[in-house]
Amino acid sequence: MAPMSWIMIHLRELLRFPASGFSVRPVGEDIYEWQAMVLNPPKSPYEGGLFFISIHFPPEYPFRPPRVSWKMPISHPNIDKLCVFHPLLVTATWRFGKTVKDFLQALHDMLVHPMMEEDDHFLEDVARMCLLELERFEKKARLITEAHAMN
């Protein structure tokens, strides 16, 4: 099956069975470029924020993962503006059959539960603050969320 067919299957699934926590749509007429809105989890420093991410499907999809980038500032150990560090989005650990809904749900969950184990990829300085100075991390994350992801 061609990449476009897989992508259309995912889009139809999301339109028929919308997921809580995020919404997604193609950008214009380009089925390979999508934009998602992530509604942030309650009881987190991101609560009340609305973040936009860009999703680009490669020509080799679904055998290679989509490229996901955050479109606005956020303080999170697994998110650098140009890159989201999540095993689901790494070619070596990508699994054929994963859906857009699967990885968007995983990203939503990652906001509350950062991935900072030895084998995970993360921003060291943000992870250190998250682990050792949680109150300071949450305050900084909240201020950035209020400044860039609210209103």
N, C-alpha and C positions, 0 to 999 in steps of 0.2 A: 504494500500500500504506500502511496506517495505521501511525503510529509504534509502536504496541504490537507489530505484526507484525514490524517491523524489529528491535525490541529482543528479541523472542522468538527470532528467527533467530540473533542474536549470542549469546544465552544458550545455546541448543542447541549452537552451534559450540563454545563454551567448555567445555560439559559433555562433549561427544564427544571433543574434542581439547584437553585442558588444556595450558596453556602453562607453561613453567618461569619462575620468577621472580615469579609472582603468582597469586592465586586471587581469584575474584569470585563474588558471589551477590546476589540481590535482598534488600532489607531487608523482612522480613515479606511481606505480600501485595502491596505496592506495586511493580509492575514498573518504574516510572519512577525509583525510588531503589535504588541498589546500593551495596554496600560492597566494597571490594577490599583485599586484604592484599598488600603488596609485600615480597617477600623480597629483601633488599639484596645487591647484587653483591659477590663476594669481591674482596679486594685493593682495597677502597675504605674510606673512613672510616665507612661505614654497614654494613660487614660484620657479620653476626650480628644485625642489627636487623630488626624486623618492624614495618612502618609500615602504618597504616590510612588509606585515603582514601575519600571519599564521592563518588559519581557521581550526578548528577541529569540525567535526559534531559528536554529541553524538549518541549513539544507539537509543535514543528516538526521534531523529529528524523525523519529523518536529514539534513535540509537545514540544520540548525543544530547546532553541536557540543554535547556534554554539558558541564555545569559540573562541574569537578573541584575538590575541596578536600582539603587534607591535614588529618588529624584529630589530629595530635600535633606537637610541636615538632621541627624539623629545621633544620640550618644548610646552606642550599643557595642559590646565586644565583638560581635560577629558581623557587623555592618560597617563597611567603608563605603563612601558615596558611590564609588565605581564598582564595588564588588560586594556580594553577599556571600559570606563564608558558611555554607551549609553542605553537609555530605550529599544531600539529594541533588545538589547542583554541580557536583564535581564529576568530571568524565569518568574517573576511575571507579567511583561508587554509584554512578547513575544506573538505574535499573530500567530496562525496557518494560513498558507497561505502566510506569508512573504517569499520573495525569497532572494537568495544571492544578486541579483541585487539591491533589495530594501535596504538591510542593508549596502552594499558597497556604494551606492549612499548617504545614510544617513551619513556614516562616512566621505565621501568626503565633504559633505556640512558642517559637524561639524567642519572641519578644519578652515573654514572661520567664522563660527558662533558657538563659544563654548557654551556649555549648562551649565549655572551657576545659575539657579534658585534654590530656596530653596529646592525643591524636587529632584534636580539632584545630581548625585554623581560627585565629582570633587576633584582635588588636591588643597587643600586650599591655599598653598603658591603661586602656579602658578596662580590660579584664582585671588588672591588678586593683584598680580603684573599686570595681564591682565586688571583688572578693574581700579586700582588706578595709575599704572605707565605704561600705554600702550606703550609709546615709548621705555622704557627699556625692556618690554616684547617682543616687535617686534624685537628689536635688538638681544636679547638673542636667540629667536626662529630662526632668520635668521642665526646667527653664528653657531648654532647647525645643521641647515639644510645644510649649506655650508660644514661643517666639515664631516657630516655623510651621506648625501643623494644626494650629487652631485658628478659627475664624476664616 
